[in-house]
Amino acid sequence: MTAGSAPKWRRLEPDERREQIFTCAAELFGERPYAAVSTGDIAARAGVARGLINHYFGTKRELYLAVVRRALTLPPSAVATLPDGSLTERTDAAVDWFLDMVSKQQKTWLAAITPEGIGRDEEVERILDEADREAAGLVLEAMGFDRGDERWEQLIAIVRTYAGMVKAASREWLDRETLNRGQVHTVLSHVLRTLVADVIPRARNQSE
């Protein structure tokens, strides 16, 4: 028996039940377009009454937004787990950490970076924007930059251009299967090193 077919009679603590519903919703949104998933589908997979979904998350849209937000938000603790060392060691470790993360939730990740089925949604766009910004800040911290830098906003903007490549590379690996993990790692780590060692210093000089 899988987690997605948990028996209805099993009693769980509220936090556990909420997480079970969330996990089942993330699976379904990763497998199907948003419009093809109903709260009844989610309830059936979680083995709960539909009313519990409304109780814990509100509407289907609110639950979807929660799934997108978690899939895209990098935990601040990620920086603390990276090793000290050379720029090569740090970029390799950072990219490895990221690839491990997306590989564990690849369907949800792909659904989150290519949201569809609900039309133009400002809230989804805001989540994507905030996630990109926070991820850029964490990347800069991991590479040794200080949030107190007077040009922090410019640094964030530069790294956010890299985020587009990260998403595209993820799709080539996980969705289209035109690249393997090793190739994606090579591309992303090399570009990140170039960004830190060459592009950012050049951009700094051009802003003076």
C-alpha atoms as an extended CHARMM CRD file, in Angstrom:
* protein
*
       208  EXT
         1         1  MET       CA              0.0000000000        0.0000000000        0.0000000000  PROA      1               0.0000000000
         2         2  THR       CA              1.3750000000        3.4000000000       -0.9460000000  PROA      2               0.0000000000
         3         3  ALA       CA              1.1580000000        6.7200000000        0.8730000000  PROA      3               0.0000000000
         4         4  GLY       CA             -1.2610000000        7.8580000000       -1.8120000000  PROA      4               0.0000000000
         5         5  SER       CA             -3.7230000000        5.0890000000       -0.8740000000  PROA      5               0.0000000000
         6         6  ALA       CA             -3.6250000000        5.5010000000        2.8880000000  PROA      6               0.0000000000
         7         7  PRO       CA             -6.6460000000        3.8390000000        4.5510000000  PROA      7               0.0000000000
         8         8  LYS       CA             -9.4490000000        6.1710000000        5.4720000000  PROA      8               0.0000000000
         9         9  TRP       CA             -9.6720000000        4.7790000000        8.9770000000  PROA      9               0.0000000000
        10        10  ARG       CA             -6.1210000000        5.6470000000        9.9390000000  PROA      10              0.0000000000
        11        11  ARG       CA             -6.0750000000        8.3940000000       12.5570000000  PROA      11              0.0000000000
        12        12  LEU       CA             -3.4260000000       11.0710000000       12.0910000000  PROA      12              0.0000000000
        13        13  GLU       CA             -2.5310000000       14.1800000000       14.0310000000  PROA      13              0.0000000000
        14        14  PRO       CA             -3.7310000000       17.3820000000       12.3020000000  PROA      14              0.0000000000
        15        15  ASP       CA             -0.2340000000       18.3310000000       11.0960000000  PROA      15              0.0000000000
        16        16  GLU       CA              0.3250000000       14.8380000000        9.7100000000  PROA      16              0.0000000000
        17        17  ARG       CA             -3.0480000000       14.8370000000        7.9680000000  PROA      17              0.0000000000
        18        18  ARG       CA             -2.3790000000       18.2590000000        6.4850000000  PROA      18              0.0000000000
        19        19  GLU       CA              0.9840000000       17.0940000000        5.1740000000  PROA      19              0.0000000000
        20        20  GLN       CA             -0.5750000000       13.9290000000        3.7410000000  PROA      20              0.0000000000
        21        21  ILE       CA             -3.1330000000       15.9930000000        1.8190000000  PROA      21              0.0000000000
        22        22  PHE       CA             -0.4070000000       18.3730000000        0.6480000000  PROA      22              0.0000000000
        23        23  THR       CA              1.7770000000       15.4990000000       -0.5840000000  PROA      23              0.0000000000
        24        24  CYS       CA             -1.0810000000       13.9160000000       -2.5210000000  PROA      24              0.0000000000
        25        25  ALA       CA             -1.9940000000       17.2710000000       -4.0680000000  PROA      25              0.0000000000
        26        26  ALA       CA              1.6290000000       17.8490000000       -5.1010000000  PROA      26              0.0000000000
        27        27  GLU       CA              1.7030000000       14.4350000000       -6.7590000000  PROA      27              0.0000000000
        28        28  LEU       CA             -1.4980000000       15.0970000000       -8.6910000000  PROA      28              0.0000000000
        29        29  PHE       CA             -0.5210000000       18.6090000000       -9.7930000000  PROA      29              0.0000000000
        30        30  GLY       CA              2.7590000000       17.1260000000      -10.9900000000  PROA      30              0.0000000000
        31        31  GLU       CA              0.9930000000       14.4160000000      -12.9670000000  PROA      31              0.0000000000
        32        32  ARG       CA             -1.8230000000       16.4270000000      -14.5610000000  PROA      32              0.0000000000
        33        33  PRO       CA             -2.6050000000       20.0020000000      -15.6270000000  PROA      33              0.0000000000
        34        34  TYR       CA             -4.2250000000       22.1380000000      -12.9450000000  PROA      34              0.0000000000
        35        35  ALA       CA             -7.6450000000       22.0300000000      -14.6200000000  PROA      35              0.0000000000
        36        36  ALA       CA             -7.5860000000       18.2140000000      -14.7070000000  PROA      36              0.0000000000
        37        37  VAL       CA             -7.2160000000       17.9050000000      -10.9090000000  PROA      37              0.0000000000
        38        38  SER       CA            -10.2640000000       18.2580000000       -8.6810000000  PROA      38              0.0000000000
        39        39  THR       CA            -10.5300000000       18.4640000000       -4.9210000000  PROA      39              0.0000000000
        40        40  GLY       CA            -12.3460000000       15.1400000000       -5.1690000000  PROA      40              0.0000000000
        41        41  ASP       CA             -9.2650000000       13.6150000000       -6.8390000000  PROA      41              0.0000000000
        42        42  ILE       CA             -7.0440000000       14.9290000000       -4.0840000000  PROA      42              0.0000000000
        43        43  ALA       CA             -9.3950000000       13.7110000000       -1.3590000000  PROA      43              0.0000000000
        44        44  ALA       CA             -9.5990000000       10.2590000000       -2.9460000000  PROA      44              0.0000000000
        45        45  ARG       CA             -5.8310000000        9.8810000000       -3.1560000000  PROA      45              0.0000000000
        46        46  ALA       CA             -5.3550000000       11.1130000000        0.4000000000  PROA      46              0.0000000000
        47        47  GLY       CA             -8.1910000000        8.9290000000        1.6680000000  PROA      47              0.0000000000
        48        48  VAL       CA            -10.0020000000       11.8200000000        3.3340000000  PROA      48              0.0000000000
        49        49  ALA       CA            -13.3050000000       13.6370000000        3.0640000000  PROA      49              0.0000000000
        50        50  ARG       CA            -13.2820000000       16.5380000000        0.6110000000  PROA      50              0.0000000000
        51        51  GLY       CA            -14.2280000000       18.9040000000        3.4300000000  PROA      51              0.0000000000
        52        52  LEU       CA            -10.8390000000       18.3640000000        5.0620000000  PROA      52              0.0000000000
        53        53  ILE       CA             -9.1300000000       19.9190000000        2.0560000000  PROA      53              0.0000000000
        54        54  ASN       CA            -11.2240000000       23.0480000000        2.4850000000  PROA      54              0.0000000000
        55        55  HSD       CA            -10.5690000000       22.9760000000        6.2180000000  PROA      55              0.0000000000
        56        56  TYR       CA             -6.7810000000       22.8680000000        5.8980000000  PROA      56              0.0000000000
        57        57  PHE       CA             -6.1700000000       24.7570000000        2.6560000000  PROA      57              0.0000000000
        58        58  GLY       CA             -9.3170000000       26.5530000000        1.5270000000  PROA      58              0.0000000000
        59        59  THR       CA             -9.8590000000       26.3230000000       -2.2250000000  PROA      59              0.0000000000
        60        60  LYS       CA             -8.1070000000       24.1930000000       -4.8210000000  PROA      60              0.0000000000
        61        61  ARG       CA             -6.3210000000       27.3030000000       -6.0440000000  PROA      61              0.0000000000
        62        62  GLU       CA             -4.9970000000       28.0770000000       -2.5690000000  PROA      62              0.0000000000
        63        63  LEU       CA             -3.7190000000       24.5220000000       -2.2350000000  PROA      63              0.0000000000
        64        64  TYR       CA             -2.0750000000       24.7660000000       -5.6600000000  PROA      64              0.0000000000
        65        65  LEU       CA             -0.3800000000       28.0130000000       -4.6670000000  PROA      65              0.0000000000
        66        66  ALA       CA              0.9430000000       26.3450000000       -1.5140000000  PROA      66              0.0000000000
        67        67  VAL       CA              2.3820000000       23.5160000000       -3.6270000000  PROA      67              0.0000000000
        68        68  VAL       CA              4.0340000000       25.9700000000       -6.0300000000  PROA      68              0.0000000000
        69        69  ARG       CA              5.4480000000       28.0310000000       -3.1670000000  PROA      69              0.0000000000
        70        70  ARG       CA              7.0460000000       25.0540000000       -1.4290000000  PROA      70              0.0000000000
        71        71  ALA       CA              8.4370000000       23.5870000000       -4.6530000000  PROA      71              0.0000000000
        72        72  LEU       CA             10.1860000000       26.8240000000       -5.5690000000  PROA      72              0.0000000000
        73        73  THR       CA             11.3290000000       28.1030000000       -2.1850000000  PROA      73              0.0000000000
        74        74  LEU       CA             14.8880000000       27.1940000000       -1.2500000000  PROA      74              0.0000000000
        75        75  PRO       CA             15.4570000000       26.8240000000        2.5060000000  PROA      75              0.0000000000
        76        76  PRO       CA             17.9550000000       29.3290000000        3.9750000000  PROA      76              0.0000000000
        77        77  SER       CA             19.6390000000       26.3840000000        5.7180000000  PROA      77              0.0000000000
        78        78  ALA       CA             20.8930000000       25.2360000000        2.3150000000  PROA      78              0.0000000000
        79        79  VAL       CA             23.7390000000       27.7730000000        2.4580000000  PROA      79              0.0000000000
        80        80  ALA       CA             24.9180000000       26.4500000000        5.8240000000  PROA      80              0.0000000000
        81        81  THR       CA             25.2760000000       22.9210000000        4.4360000000  PROA      81              0.0000000000
        82        82  LEU       CA             27.6710000000       23.9480000000        1.6680000000  PROA      82              0.0000000000
        83        83  PRO       CA             31.3840000000       23.3590000000        2.3050000000  PROA      83              0.0000000000
        84        84  ASP       CA             34.0140000000       26.0470000000        2.5950000000  PROA      84              0.0000000000
        85        85  GLY       CA             36.6740000000       25.8850000000       -0.0570000000  PROA      85              0.0000000000
        86        86  SER       CA             37.5700000000       27.1130000000       -3.5000000000  PROA      86              0.0000000000
        87        87  LEU       CA             35.0470000000       28.6920000000       -5.8380000000  PROA      87              0.0000000000
        88        88  THR       CA             34.9990000000       25.4640000000       -7.8510000000  PROA      88              0.0000000000
        89        89  GLU       CA             34.2230000000       23.4010000000       -4.7570000000  PROA      89              0.0000000000
        90        90  ARG       CA             31.4650000000       25.7690000000       -3.6600000000  PROA      90              0.0000000000
        91        91  THR       CA             29.7910000000       26.0110000000       -7.0760000000  PROA      91              0.0000000000
        92        92  ASP       CA             29.9570000000       22.2400000000       -7.5640000000  PROA      92              0.0000000000
        93        93  ALA       CA             28.4140000000       21.6600000000       -4.1350000000  PROA      93              0.0000000000
        94        94  ALA       CA             25.7010000000       24.2910000000       -4.6600000000  PROA      94              0.0000000000
        95        95  VAL       CA             24.6660000000       22.8450000000       -8.0150000000  PROA      95              0.0000000000
        96        96  ASP       CA             24.7450000000       19.2940000000       -6.6180000000  PROA      96              0.0000000000
        97        97  TRP       CA             22.4790000000       20.3550000000       -3.7480000000  PROA      97              0.0000000000
        98        98  PHE       CA             20.0330000000       21.9460000000       -6.1670000000  PROA      98              0.0000000000
        99        99  LEU       CA             19.9390000000       18.9590000000       -8.5230000000  PROA      99              0.0000000000
       100       100  ASP       CA             19.3420000000       16.6140000000       -5.5960000000  PROA      100             0.0000000000
       101       101  MET       CA             16.4350000000       18.7850000000       -4.4730000000  PROA      101             0.0000000000
       102       102  VAL       CA             14.6720000000       18.9460000000       -7.8350000000  PROA      102             0.0000000000
       103       103  SER       CA             15.2480000000       15.2640000000       -8.5950000000  PROA      103             0.0000000000
       104       104  LYS       CA             13.3400000000       14.3340000000       -5.4250000000  PROA      104             0.0000000000
       105       105  GLN       CA             10.3010000000       16.3390000000       -6.5210000000  PROA      105             0.0000000000
       106       106  GLN       CA             10.8000000000       16.5270000000      -10.2550000000  PROA      106             0.0000000000
       107       107  LYS       CA              7.1400000000       16.3890000000      -11.3230000000  PROA      107             0.0000000000
       108       108  THR       CA              6.1430000000       19.0640000000       -8.8400000000  PROA      108             0.0000000000
       109       109  TRP       CA              9.1410000000       21.2060000000       -9.7540000000  PROA      109             0.0000000000
       110       110  LEU       CA              8.3350000000       21.0380000000      -13.4580000000  PROA      110             0.0000000000
       111       111  ALA       CA              4.6920000000       21.8540000000      -12.8120000000  PROA      111             0.0000000000
       112       112  ALA       CA              5.7070000000       24.8060000000      -10.6370000000  PROA      112             0.0000000000
       113       113  ILE       CA              8.0870000000       26.3990000000      -13.1530000000  PROA      113             0.0000000000
       114       114  THR       CA              5.6160000000       25.9770000000      -16.0160000000  PROA      114             0.0000000000
       115       115  PRO       CA              2.2580000000       26.7430000000      -14.3710000000  PROA      115             0.0000000000
       116       116  GLU       CA             -0.6890000000       26.2110000000      -16.6550000000  PROA      116             0.0000000000
       117       117  GLY       CA             -4.4070000000       25.7030000000      -16.6140000000  PROA      117             0.0000000000
       118       118  ILE       CA             -5.3530000000       28.7340000000      -14.5120000000  PROA      118             0.0000000000
       119       119  GLY       CA             -4.5020000000       31.4220000000      -17.0400000000  PROA      119             0.0000000000
       120       120  ARG       CA             -2.5320000000       34.4890000000      -16.0940000000  PROA      120             0.0000000000
       121       121  ASP       CA             -2.4120000000       34.4160000000      -12.3140000000  PROA      121             0.0000000000
       122       122  GLU       CA             -0.7730000000       37.3300000000      -10.5390000000  PROA      122             0.0000000000
       123       123  GLU       CA             -0.3490000000       35.3540000000       -7.3340000000  PROA      123             0.0000000000
       124       124  VAL       CA              1.5520000000       32.5750000000       -9.0950000000  PROA      124             0.0000000000
       125       125  GLU       CA              3.7120000000       35.1710000000      -10.8150000000  PROA      125             0.0000000000
       126       126  ARG       CA              4.3900000000       36.8390000000       -7.4560000000  PROA      126             0.0000000000
       127       127  ILE       CA              5.4450000000       33.5080000000       -5.9420000000  PROA      127             0.0000000000
       128       128  LEU       CA              7.7510000000       32.8330000000       -8.8970000000  PROA      128             0.0000000000
       129       129  ASP       CA              9.2380000000       36.3130000000       -8.6000000000  PROA      129             0.0000000000
       130       130  GLU       CA              9.8010000000       36.0690000000       -4.8490000000  PROA      130             0.0000000000
       131       131  ALA       CA             11.2940000000       32.5940000000       -5.1710000000  PROA      131             0.0000000000
       132       132  ASP       CA             13.7030000000       33.7620000000       -7.8890000000  PROA      132             0.0000000000
       133       133  ARG       CA             14.7460000000       36.7290000000       -5.7810000000  PROA      133             0.0000000000
       134       134  GLU       CA             15.3150000000       34.7140000000       -2.6160000000  PROA      134             0.0000000000
       135       135  ALA       CA             17.1670000000       31.9880000000       -4.5240000000  PROA      135             0.0000000000
       136       136  ALA       CA             19.4370000000       34.6280000000       -6.0630000000  PROA      136             0.0000000000
       137       137  GLY       CA             20.2100000000       35.9590000000       -2.5850000000  PROA      137             0.0000000000
       138       138  LEU       CA             21.0530000000       32.4850000000       -1.2920000000  PROA      138             0.0000000000
       139       139  VAL       CA             23.3080000000       31.8230000000       -4.2800000000  PROA      139             0.0000000000
       140       140  LEU       CA             25.1620000000       35.0750000000       -3.6260000000  PROA      140             0.0000000000
       141       141  GLU       CA             25.5710000000       34.2370000000        0.0570000000  PROA      141             0.0000000000
       142       142  ALA       CA             26.8260000000       30.7680000000       -0.8290000000  PROA      142             0.0000000000
       143       143  MET       CA             29.4180000000       32.3730000000       -3.0890000000  PROA      143             0.0000000000
       144       144  GLY       CA             30.6170000000       34.6560000000       -0.2960000000  PROA      144             0.0000000000
       145       145  PHE       CA             28.7490000000       37.8970000000       -1.0300000000  PROA      145             0.0000000000
       146       146  ASP       CA             27.3040000000       40.0300000000        1.7700000000  PROA      146             0.0000000000
       147       147  ARG       CA             23.6800000000       41.1660000000        1.8770000000  PROA      147             0.0000000000
       148       148  GLY       CA             24.9910000000       44.4820000000        3.1660000000  PROA      148             0.0000000000
       149       149  ASP       CA             26.7360000000       45.1590000000       -0.1410000000  PROA      149             0.0000000000
       150       150  GLU       CA             25.6310000000       48.5630000000       -1.4650000000  PROA      150             0.0000000000
       151       151  ARG       CA             25.0960000000       47.0100000000       -4.8970000000  PROA      151             0.0000000000
       152       152  TRP       CA             23.0870000000       44.0710000000       -3.5700000000  PROA      152             0.0000000000
       153       153  GLU       CA             20.0980000000       44.8130000000       -5.8090000000  PROA      153             0.0000000000
       154       154  GLN       CA             22.3260000000       44.8080000000       -8.8810000000  PROA      154             0.0000000000
       155       155  LEU       CA             23.8880000000       41.5180000000       -7.7930000000  PROA      155             0.0000000000
       156       156  ILE       CA             20.4280000000       40.0270000000       -7.3190000000  PROA      156             0.0000000000
       157       157  ALA       CA             19.4470000000       41.1580000000      -10.8310000000  PROA      157             0.0000000000
       158       158  ILE       CA             22.5550000000       39.5890000000      -12.3600000000  PROA      158             0.0000000000
       159       159  VAL       CA             22.0080000000       36.2350000000      -10.6540000000  PROA      159             0.0000000000
       160       160  ARG       CA             18.3360000000       36.2430000000      -11.6030000000  PROA      160             0.0000000000
       161       161  THR       CA             19.3820000000       36.0830000000      -15.2450000000  PROA      161             0.0000000000
       162       162  TYR       CA             21.0710000000       32.7810000000      -14.3130000000  PROA      162             0.0000000000
       163       163  ALA       CA             17.7690000000       31.5080000000      -12.8720000000  PROA      163             0.0000000000
       164       164  GLY       CA             16.3050000000       31.3540000000      -16.3630000000  PROA      164             0.0000000000
       165       165  MET       CA             19.0920000000       29.0120000000      -17.4420000000  PROA      165             0.0000000000
       166       166  VAL       CA             18.6070000000       26.8760000000      -14.3340000000  PROA      166             0.0000000000
       167       167  LYS       CA             14.9350000000       26.3360000000      -15.1680000000  PROA      167             0.0000000000
       168       168  ALA       CA             15.6420000000       25.6530000000      -18.8330000000  PROA      168             0.0000000000
       169       169  ALA       CA             18.3690000000       23.1490000000      -17.9480000000  PROA      169             0.0000000000
       170       170  SER       CA             16.0410000000       21.4390000000      -15.4650000000  PROA      170             0.0000000000
       171       171  ARG       CA             13.4600000000       20.9280000000      -18.2040000000  PROA      171             0.0000000000
       172       172  GLU       CA             16.0460000000       19.5730000000      -20.6460000000  PROA      172             0.0000000000
       173       173  TRP       CA             17.0840000000       17.0160000000      -18.0290000000  PROA      173             0.0000000000
       174       174  LEU       CA             13.8470000000       16.0690000000      -16.2770000000  PROA      174             0.0000000000
       175       175  ASP       CA             11.2440000000       16.6270000000      -18.9880000000  PROA      175             0.0000000000
       176       176  ARG       CA             12.7900000000       16.4290000000      -22.4460000000  PROA      176             0.0000000000
       177       177  GLU       CA             15.6410000000       14.0890000000      -21.3740000000  PROA      177             0.0000000000
       178       178  THR       CA             17.9720000000       15.6900000000      -23.9110000000  PROA      178             0.0000000000
       179       179  LEU       CA             20.6550000000       16.1810000000      -21.2310000000  PROA      179             0.0000000000
       180       180  ASN       CA             21.6590000000       13.9370000000      -18.3410000000  PROA      180             0.0000000000
       181       181  ARG       CA             22.3900000000       15.0650000000      -14.8020000000  PROA      181             0.0000000000
       182       182  GLY       CA             26.1350000000       15.1790000000      -15.3200000000  PROA      182             0.0000000000
       183       183  GLN       CA             25.7850000000       17.4230000000      -18.3510000000  PROA      183             0.0000000000
       184       184  VAL       CA             23.3940000000       19.7450000000      -16.5610000000  PROA      184             0.0000000000
       185       185  HSD       CA             25.7790000000       19.9160000000      -13.6130000000  PROA      185             0.0000000000
       186       186  THR       CA             28.6520000000       20.8360000000      -15.9160000000  PROA      186             0.0000000000
       187       187  VAL       CA             26.6640000000       23.6070000000      -17.6020000000  PROA      187             0.0000000000
       188       188  LEU       CA             25.2300000000       25.1410000000      -14.4370000000  PROA      188             0.0000000000
       189       189  SER       CA             28.3870000000       24.9420000000      -12.3110000000  PROA      189             0.0000000000
       190       190  HSD       CA             30.6210000000       26.3460000000      -15.0680000000  PROA      190             0.0000000000
       191       191  VAL       CA             28.2490000000       29.2310000000      -15.7900000000  PROA      191             0.0000000000
       192       192  LEU       CA             27.8960000000       29.9950000000      -12.0730000000  PROA      192             0.0000000000
       193       193  ARG       CA             31.6810000000       30.1130000000      -11.6580000000  PROA      193             0.0000000000
       194       194  THR       CA             31.9770000000       32.4180000000      -14.6530000000  PROA      194             0.0000000000
       195       195  LEU       CA             29.2140000000       34.6030000000      -13.2700000000  PROA      195             0.0000000000
       196       196  VAL       CA             30.9280000000       34.9780000000       -9.9020000000  PROA      196             0.0000000000
       197       197  ALA       CA             34.5370000000       35.2200000000      -11.0420000000  PROA      197             0.0000000000
       198       198  ASP       CA             34.1480000000       37.2930000000      -14.1950000000  PROA      198             0.0000000000
       199       199  VAL       CA             30.6820000000       38.6570000000      -14.9480000000  PROA      199             0.0000000000
       200       200  ILE       CA             29.9080000000       40.2200000000      -11.5590000000  PROA      200             0.0000000000
       201       201  PRO       CA             33.3010000000       42.0060000000      -11.2810000000  PROA      201             0.0000000000
       202       202  ARG       CA             32.9050000000       43.3500000000      -14.8380000000  PROA      202             0.0000000000
       203       203  ALA       CA             29.3480000000       44.4960000000      -14.1290000000  PROA      203             0.0000000000
       204       204  ARG       CA             30.5230000000       46.2250000000      -10.9600000000  PROA      204             0.0000000000
       205       205  ASN       CA             33.0960000000       48.1980000000      -12.9340000000  PROA      205             0.0000000000
       206       206  GLN       CA             30.5100000000       49.2180000000      -15.5330000000  PROA      206             0.0000000000
       207       207  SER       CA             28.2210000000       50.6330000000      -12.8370000000  PROA      207             0.0000000000
       208       208  GLU       CA             30.8790000000       52.9820000000      -11.4670000000  PROA      208             0.0000000000
